[in-house]
Amino acid sequence: MSLVFEELDYQKTPLGDISLRRRSEPRLDGKVLYEVKLNDDFLMSSLFTEAEIQLARLSLTALKGNNHKNDLDIIVGGLGLGYTAVAVLEDPSVKSLRVIDVMAPVIDWHHRGLVPLGEKLCTDPRCTLVHADFFELATSSAGFDPADPERLVHAVFLDIDHSPSHWLNSGNSTFYTEGALTNMAKKIYPAGIFGLWSNDPPEKEFTNLLESVFESTESHIVSFPNPYTGGQSTNTVYIAHKDI
């Protein structure tokens, strides 16, 4: 009998119970999907990954347009199923990638090969998976690399919350303020990039907030087919440019 449903892992975390499951979708000719739930909330699915990939690709394109073209040091906040991180590593100009996730089980899934992209990430010498609170590192004086607090990076790509106004954890809300974003921006090279994924349409209030910290901001609406509705769904990628 073909696979219908399998729970690959279930663990308790400070944010709640997280589970990884693999299932075949009969409505999609038996396509095998990987899905993550936190408590009763669906966090991610391997079916909908286009915007996560475009977060990396659009942001790297913008970074190179700002004349950062080689030996790039990149931070990704939020590992998930690894699609943003792998898209970053597909660019040969990337020298190093640090992927920061507060969920130890998510990192463990990749090391154990429970998710399709785990081996690719864990065997690329440019990539380091870091168990830490992205928001704490982004806004603290210790920086993204406590061993080198003064180290700058070329870009930060963030995909943790559902949107700037719909948070995975209410404590994350303090990041979406002028002070916190300014602290993060100090850790990015001049003419660097901050990219953010959002499940919601572009929010004018958040765009204004980004423009109070960065030189300029743009939002991209990323469309992708939704086989459940038979139409198109959209996510948003914000790209903020630091001044020179």
Protein Blocks (a to p, Z undefined) as FASTA:
>chain_A
ZZfbdcfbdcddfkbccdddddddfkngopacddddehjbcfbdcklmmlmmmmmmmmmm
mmmmnopaghpacddehjknolmmmmmmmpmkbmbdcdddfblklmmmmmnopafklmmm
mmmmkbccddddfklmmmmmnojblklmmbccfbdcddfbfbfklcfblklmmmmcfklm
mmmmmmpcehiacddddfbdcdfklmmmmmmmmmbdcddddddddfknopacdddddddd
ddZZ
